[in-house]
Amino acid sequence: MFVSVKFSPRHHRTYTYTFDGDQPLRPGDMVKVETNDGTKAVTVAAVDVKKPPFACKPIVSVMAEGEL
């Protein structure tokens, strides 16, 4: 499944990652992704988005509540 995420709630731009986990994701969930600057905590903006024409990195993990 392809998921769009936001690195900051203030920004409108989203980035697409893949997610193959068993648990369902919902907008607003926090996940960890790998970036050129290391692992970052980001917010899920939308799930089941259209496959983009470029390769996407996977979501590393879903963050537990209070894990920030």
C-alpha positions in Angstrom: 0.0 0.0 0.0 1.2 3.5 -0.7 0.9 6.1 2.0 1.4 9.9 1.9 3.1 11.5 4.9 3.9 15.0 6.1 7.2 16.0 7.8 5.6 19.0 9.4 1.9 19.8 10.0 2.5 23.4 8.9 3.5 22.3 5.3 1.1 21.2 2.6 3.6 19.0 0.7 3.3 15.3 1.2 5.8 12.5 0.4 4.8 8.9 -0.6 6.2 5.8 1.1 5.2 2.2 1.0 3.7 0.2 3.9 3.5 -3.6 4.1 2.6 -3.9 7.8 -0.3 -5.9 9.3 -1.8 -3.2 11.3 -4.1 -0.6 9.7 -2.9 3.0 9.2 -5.1 6.0 9.5 -4.5 9.7 8.7 -2.9 11.3 11.8 -0.9 8.1 12.8 2.8 8.7 13.5 5.3 6.5 11.6 9.1 6.4 11.2 10.7 6.8 7.8 14.3 6.8 6.6 15.6 10.0 5.0 18.9 11.2 3.8 19.3 12.8 7.3 18.4 9.6 9.2 15.2 8.3 10.7 12.4 10.8 11.1 9.0 10.7 12.8 6.3 11.8 10.3 2.5 12.0 10.3 0.3 9.9 7.9 -1.6 12.3 5.7 -3.5 9.7 3.5 -3.6 5.9 3.0 -4.1 3.8 -0.2 -2.9 6.6 -2.4 -2.2 6.1 -6.1 1.2 4.4 -7.0 3.6 7.2 -8.1 5.8 6.9 -11.2 8.9 6.6 -9.1 10.3 4.2 -6.5 9.3 4.8 -2.9 11.1 4.0 0.4 9.3 1.9 2.9 7.9 3.1 6.3 10.3 1.7 8.9 7.8 1.4 11.8 4.5 2.6 13.2 5.1 4.6 16.4 3.4 3.6 19.6 1.3 6.2 21.4 3.6 8.4 23.5 6.7 7.3 21.6 7.7 10.8 20.5 
